[in-house]
Amino acid sequence: MAAFGFIFVMLPCVAIAGFTCFAACRAQRHTAFKLLAGVCLAVALAAALTPVGVLVWLFTL
């Protein structure tokens, strides 16, 4: 049950923080922040899509 709590509670929270980090880094002028924005976006998308993938996997069992 703790795994489901992590997947369906913590990962969406990480996704929200990642998208916020993406927006904040994207607004900066320095190119290093543009690279960091890409990393934040990748982490946020992975965290946001993992619960969806788990639900699809569970419904196909």
C-alpha positions as a Markdown table, in Angstrom:
| # | Residue | x | y | z |
|---|---|---|---|---|
| 1 | Met | 0.0 | 0.0 | 0.0 |
| 2 | Ala | 2.9 | 2.3 | 0.6 |
| 3 | Ala | 4.0 | 1.9 | -3.0 |
| 4 | Phe | 0.6 | 3.0 | -4.2 |
| 5 | Gly | 0.7 | 6.0 | -1.9 |
| 6 | Phe | 4.1 | 7.0 | -3.3 |
| 7 | Ile | 2.9 | 6.5 | -6.9 |
| 8 | Phe | -0.4 | 8.3 | -6.7 |
| 9 | Val | 0.4 | 11.0 | -4.1 |
| 10 | Met | 4.1 | 11.8 | -4.1 |
| 11 | Leu | 4.8 | 11.6 | -7.8 |
| 12 | Pro | 2.1 | 14.1 | -8.8 |
| 13 | Cys | 3.5 | 16.4 | -6.1 |
| 14 | Val | 7.0 | 16.0 | -7.7 |
| 15 | Ala | 5.5 | 16.7 | -11.1 |
| 16 | Ile | 4.0 | 20.0 | -9.9 |
| 17 | Ala | 7.3 | 21.0 | -8.4 |
| 18 | Gly | 9.1 | 20.0 | -11.6 |
| 19 | Phe | 6.7 | 22.0 | -13.8 |
| 20 | Thr | 7.2 | 25.0 | -11.5 |
| 21 | Cys | 11.0 | 24.6 | -11.7 |
| 22 | Phe | 10.7 | 24.4 | -15.5 |
| 23 | Ala | 8.7 | 27.6 | -15.7 |
| 24 | Ala | 11.1 | 29.5 | -13.3 |
| 25 | Cys | 14.2 | 28.3 | -15.1 |
| 26 | Arg | 12.7 | 29.0 | -18.5 |
| 27 | Ala | 12.1 | 32.6 | -17.6 |
| 28 | Gln | 15.8 | 33.2 | -16.9 |
| 29 | Arg | 18.2 | 34.7 | -19.5 |
| 30 | His | 21.3 | 32.6 | -18.9 |
| 31 | Thr | 21.7 | 29.5 | -21.1 |
| 32 | Ala | 22.6 | 27.3 | -18.1 |
| 33 | Phe | 19.0 | 27.8 | -16.8 |
| 34 | Lys | 17.6 | 26.8 | -20.2 |
| 35 | Leu | 19.5 | 23.4 | -19.8 |
| 36 | Leu | 18.2 | 23.1 | -16.3 |
| 37 | Ala | 14.7 | 23.8 | -17.5 |
| 38 | Gly | 15.0 | 20.9 | -19.9 |
| 39 | Val | 16.0 | 18.6 | -17.0 |
| 40 | Cys | 13.2 | 19.8 | -14.8 |
| 41 | Leu | 10.7 | 19.2 | -17.7 |
| 42 | Ala | 12.0 | 15.7 | -18.2 |
| 43 | Val | 11.7 | 14.9 | -14.5 |
| 44 | Ala | 8.2 | 16.5 | -14.3 |
| 45 | Leu | 6.9 | 14.5 | -17.3 |
| 46 | Ala | 8.3 | 11.3 | -16.0 |
| 47 | Ala | 6.7 | 11.9 | -12.6 |
| 48 | Ala | 3.4 | 13.0 | -14.1 |
| 49 | Leu | 3.1 | 10.0 | -16.5 |
| 50 | Thr | 4.1 | 7.2 | -14.2 |
| 51 | Pro | 0.8 | 7.1 | -12.3 |
| 52 | Val | -1.0 | 7.0 | -15.7 |
| 53 | Gly | 1.2 | 4.1 | -16.9 |
| 54 | Val | 0.6 | 2.2 | -13.7 |
| 55 | Leu | -3.2 | 2.6 | -14.1 |
| 56 | Val | -3.0 | 1.4 | -17.7 |
| 57 | Trp | -0.8 | -1.5 | -16.6 |
| 58 | Leu | -3.2 | -2.5 | -13.8 |
| 59 | Phe | -6.3 | -2.4 | -16.0 |
| 60 | Thr | -4.6 | -4.7 | -18.6 |
| 61 | Leu | -3.9 | -7.4 | -16.0 |
